[in-house]
């Protein structure tokens, strides 16, 4: 059965993305697994998110397109490195699963979840938020065009309403 993560994988193929970087994230797990199974895409697990910005610069210098997958809680780790996208003028595409939004149970996710759009905008990253599965393919395609055809940094914000409420086995409140 196809879902929106399969649509993202298809967009990656359409835009000839050859490298995908990621940190562990349940919201991206199906997409990460699809990329790992592909003979056309090389995946790299990062120890921290800022590494992905530098590796993306290297991929571009080497003639390849790439994408970075991360969670909103890791965006703060990338701030200093995001300056490279403007200084070196290379395209950068990232897909960010959002936390601290719709139905969040974990209170420490709220500050960075709320700050993520403002932080990225302050660093000159163009934002493409998406709330509904039917919008994912077109939104990721638009962001990839902005990055690779327009030479910009672009972030797709996969909102928590799309990825679903995480409860990690917690008991649901009675109504």
N, C-alpha and C positions, 0 to 999 in steps of 0.2 A: 504494500500500500504506500503510495507516494505522499509525502508531506512537504512542508515548506523548506525543510533542510535539503531535500532532494532538488528543489527548485534552485537553491543557492548553488549546489554542486553543478547543476546544468549551466548556470550563469558563469561559474568559474571556467568551465570547459569552453563556453562560447567566447570568452574573453582571453583565452589561451593563458590562463594563470597556471604557472608551473611550480610555484612554491607556496606552501601554506604553513604559517607559524601559529602556535597556540600554546596556551597554558591549560591545564586541566579544567574542564567546565562541563557540567552535565548538560547545560543548554546547547552546547555545540557538539556533544559527543557523537551524534549520528552523522553530522557533517564531517567531523574529524575522521571517523571510521571510513566514510566514503572516500575521502581524500587519500587515506592510507592504503585503501584497496586499489586505487588508480595507478596504472603504470605511467600516466602522463604527469602526475603531480607528486612532488617531493614534499613530505611533511617534516616539520621539526618541532619538537617539544621544547619550549622555552623554560628557563629557570625563573625568569621574571620578564614582565611585559616590555620594559624598555629595550631589551635585546632585539625584539621584533622590529623596531624602527630602524636600527642599524643594519640588521640583516636584510630588510626590504631595500634599503639604499644600495647594499651590495648586489642584490639580485638585479636591480634596475641597471646598475653599472655593468653587470654581466650580461645584459640583454634579455632578462626574464621579468615577467610580471609576477607579482606575489600578492598575498592577502594575509592579514593577521586577524586571528580570532581571540577575543578576550572578553572578560566580564567587566562591568562598570566599576567594580571595586578595584580593578587593576589600572584604571585610567590614570589615577594619580601618580603611579610609578613611571608613566611615559612622558610627563610634562616637559622635563628638561630635554629629552631626546626629540620631542615633536618639533623643536626649533630647527632640526636638520631638514625637515621637509620643505621649509621655506628657504633656508640658507642654501641648501644644495639643489633646490628646485627639482625634486623628483616626485613622481606620483606615489601616493600611499593610500591603500585601501584597507580599512579595518571594519570588522563586524563585531559589534559589542552587544552581548546579552546584558540587559539591564536588570539591576536589583534595586531594592529600596523604593519600589513603586507599588503598583496594584496588588494588594493582598499580601505584602511582605510580612513575614513573621519574625524576621531577625533584625532587631533594632539597630545594630551597628552597620547594616547595609544602607540605611537611609541617607546619611550625610554624603557619601560619595555618589550614590544613585542620583540624588538631587543636584549635586555639583557637576556631574559628568558633562551635560550639554554646555554649561557656561565655561568649564575648563577647556573643552575642545574648541569652542568658538574663540576663546581668548588666544589659543595657539594657531588660529587661522584654518581650522579644519571645517570643512563643509559637512553639515549634518543632514542625514536622511532617516528620520524616525519612521518606524513601521509598527502598527498595532494589530493588523489582521493578516492572516495567512494568504489571502488572495492578493495582497499588495506586495508580498515579499519579492517575487521574481522581478517585477518591474522596478521596484525600489533598488534592489541590489544591482540590476543592470544599469540604472541611471547613475548610481554612485561609481560603478566601475568605469563608465564612460567619462564621468567627471575626473576621475583619477588618471586613467590611462590616455584618454584623448585630450583632456584639458590640463593635464600636468598638475593636478591639485591633490591635496590631502582630503580624503572623504571618509566619513564614518557612517555606517548603517547602525542605527540604534534599534535593536530588536527588543521592543518594549516588553515588560513583564506580562502584560495582558496577552501577548502573543505566545511567549514561551511557557506560560502557565505559572501558577502559584506553587512555590516549593514549600513542602511541609516536612520533609525528611522524617516521615513516620509519626509526626506529632498528632495528637488527638484533635479532631475538629471540634470547635465550639458548638455547643447545642443551641439550636434556635428557639 
